[in-house]
Amino acid sequence: MPNIRPVSDLRSYNEVLRDVAAGEPVFLTKNGRGRYALMDIADYEKAQATIRLLSQLAVGEKSGREDGWLSIEEIEAALGV
């Protein structure tokens, strides 16, 4: 179950930070609506790495669509396999 708390709970931020764990972010609301998410640094770094990977995959896909795809033989030749 998600941990949702009002942003006013940050007045006692130690309690809020105690609830943050790997895989278990704390979502903060402002005026009854979701506004912020506090997450473990390992989760943040994993999310950023995923974003970078997906961005590079999108660049590769665009290149393949525009310039054409390589055959398996061309890839093996380039890798020396």
Secondary structure as UniProt FT lines:
FT   STRAND          3..6
FT   HELIX           7..12
FT   HELIX           13..19
FT   TURN            22..23
FT   STRAND          26..30
FT   TURN            31..32
FT   STRAND          33..38
FT   HELIX           41..67
FT   HELIX           72..79
//
